[in-house]
Structure formats: C-alpha cells, structure tokens
Amino acid sequence: MKITEIEFHPLRLALSGATSRGTDAAPEDQQGASPEAMAAQRYAPPETGVVRMRTDAGLEGLGDGATLPHYFGHGIGSMVDWMKRFRTVLIGGDPLNIADMHRRMEAVAGIGVPGCRPAQAAIDMAIHDIAGKAYGCPVYDLLGGAYRTAFSLQTQMHGHTPEQLLGVCHHYIGQGYRALKIKIGGQLRREGYSKAAVDADAAKVTAVARDLPSDIQIDVDANQALGSPKTAVNFFERVIRMAVHPNMSMEQPLHHLDLAGHAFVRRRLPLPMILDESVTSPVAMVQIARLAAADRIVLKPNRVGGLWPARKIIAICEANGIGISLDTMPFTVLGNTMLCHLAATIKTAYPLDAEGHTFFADSPFHGGIEIHDGRAHLSAAPGFGVEVDEQRLARLATEPGA
C-alpha cells in the first residue's frame, strides 16, 4: 500500500453558546456565564484542521491537527507549513510501516523542533486510522489491546471566584465527572507575584478541598506560574494547613525545564506531583523518571508527535510506577476519540479530559466517542470509527485542502 495524497484543511470552529475572553479570564468577566461557557473559554480561539490521507488501496485516514498559539508558540500557519514539508517525504510511502513514516518525518523535522509535533501527531493519527481500517480493527488493538473501552472524565476550570468554582464543580460532579482540574496562577502570570494573587488562589483551592467529596480527584494546576520551588512549597503547605483533601495533587507549579525544582517540591510535600508541560518527548520522560520529579504526568499526544512516541512515554512511566493522565488539546470528536483509544491501552486508569469537542457548535465529522453519564464510550469500529461529513467540511474549512 502507498500514500497517494495528503490534504490539510484548516477549520473555522465556533464555540457553542459561549463567549470567550481567552484563557484565564478574570472572574469578574464571567459573571452570569453557564458552567459550560466558563469551561469553554480555554479553547478560544481554536486553531485546528483535519488531515485526509489517501492510499492506492482506496483507504482514507483522518487526523486532527490541533494547536494553540499561546500554548505551543505557533499556530495554524506553522501547521500548514509543516504539512507541506511532511508531504514531500511521505507520498509514496507505506502507511502500514508506522516506524518508517516517523523516520521520514524526523528526517525533515530536525532535532527536537517543537513546532512540528502537532503536525506530526496529525499525520500519525491518519496513519493509524488507515492501518486500523486495513486490518479491520480499532486503533487500540494496533496499540496492543484495550484494558477498557469506557472512561471516567475530567474537566478544567479557569478564573473563577471560590463561589463560582464550587458551583461549577458540583455541576460537573452531578453530571458524573470524577475528576476536576482547578486552574490557578492566571493573575500571577499576567501581573507578576503579589500576596493578593496568592491569597486569591489559596482561597479557591481551600474552598474546593473543604467542600468536595473525597472520591473526587482534584488536580491543582499552576501552569508553571508559582515561580520558585520555595514559593510552591509555601503555597501548598498553606493550603494543607487550611484544608486537607485525600485525593488532591499539584500540577506543574514551576517552569517546564525545572525538573530539579519539581523533584525538590515533590520531596518536601505529601501531595503527588504531576508534570504536564515538561512532557515533550520520550527523552524528556526519561529525565523526569531519572530525577524522580513526578508521581503522574499529563500526556498530550499532539505535543509529543502522536501515538507512536506517546506509547514509548507510557512504557517509561509504567516501568517507573508513574501514573498517566491524558488531557485534551484536540477540538474535534476525532481528536478526542484518538485520546480514548490511547487511554484504553494504559493499565492504571485516571479520568481523562476528552470533552473538548462538546464545546463547539459544529463538526466536520460523524461517529467517534459518545459521552453520557460522565463517561466516554468507544466502539470497536475499524480505525478510529470517525468519518468526514463532506458538506460540513466544505462549510467549516477556511480554504481548500493545503
């Protein structure tokens, strides 16, 4: 089998009934907003596209090309450029030889160029989709098989007052969600360190720790905002003095390169340490394990280059007793279905964030995961079980296939 064509269609997606002021909008900007509207703010403005890979056997594979300029440092223009570069080395190759497909992409990507990883991940998705269809099996079978095909869910919250935050938490718990990610540090990132900002974040975390049931997982995510190891230690020691929650963890309090600092904080505090932005590749994961810097990681396949390198990272984690959470970056049901196929292969299950597509008004796809009762459910359809709706794609694509 040979690849004959690769198209990339940038998409124009609109949030469903939610007006966003961007990530970490101030609490006063959210008064009166619904829980879904407040949760959806982290996805705006969305930048994504769909890869369509065709073969001489008549099979088509689909990939989700999602990125965020404020998070990855590049946007849809960079994605288009990398797709053109990858196309030159992939046309004529065998999509069933996944190792060779990645070898070809790495040959033109240079050494560890981060900007290409979401594009590489989108290609990787399309390759796995083709392989699943060729072999007549779901992608999770290609990855070694499934421990489960239904998944508990987590959701994220930005910028709320303590009162808003508790209302949103109970809203999602009532819908069956088993994990909540509490975002802190927005004001610290915008304005720099101040006691008032730290006090406000401590009040939010304390309110949640006091109020929520012990079986609800709480991940307190600073997104690198706490600055120094001692500041992080002081912050969480303060929270622990005011309220103790037995299922609470701290996520990425320091700069993503400060693995030694994270290891220090992990040793000093009884809370589990989660690393997210630090997890950029299998090589980075080896360093995290070597320095004993994490109890759990957040793995984003589009940040590391797709399912192929993601499975390597999972193997390193499982060999070192490090937990793995999967976090949404895709904005479509295709991307979130991919996350669930990967989650199916992880032995120890943590709730995953695979709801991003539910915040958008329209989609160019049909099929994929179904979400109900706070859980995501996978089918056993070949590949990812997702197909293109041609009319919707024509309406949502910002330009013809690049």
Helices and strands as residue ranges (DSSP letters): E 3-11, G 27-30, H 35-40, G 41-43, E 48-55, E 60-64, H 69-72, H 76-90, H 98-109, G 114-116, H 117-135, H 139-142, E 150-152, E 154-157, H 162-174, E 179-183, H 186-191, H 195-211, E 217-221, H 229-242, E 248-251, H 259-268, E 273-275, H 282-290, E 296-299, H 301-304, H 307-319, E 323-326, H 333-343, G 356-359, E 365-367, E 370-372, E 375-377, E 386-388, H 390-396
